[in-house]
């Protein structure tokens, strides 16, 4: 024992040092977990932002094509009114333009499925994609669906979304 001003001081025992080390380790683990949680949250937000920017780029590009190209605008007006009046080359251009919408939709769907696009963000985009596609004439999705090899879960999702949305539109019109 050590003495100091008449008081007895005991040396820290090995047991006390072990307790201090355990407490320090526990604090370090908690701080590490908090850091990992913050990093996961930051990465998720960045991933959502990146995918949203990509989707906005798709949609802006699609609009830009129509605004800047009067010939395409006329082709789309004709194709939506009477696709049978289009030449084979015009039909292909019409179809490829429409596919841009579904390509972006599939990208959002797949990113959500893979867990890199949040459910909340995907749900908002999904409503928008559905609302745009539901306004197309009935022949559009079947034509586009058969034009590519869409992933079966995505094609099933669009089938269900459009059947539901188009049923709701018909009900609203009646």
Beta strands, then each sheet from edge to edge (+ up, - down):
strand 1: 2-4
strand 2: 7-9
sheet 1: 1+ 2-
end
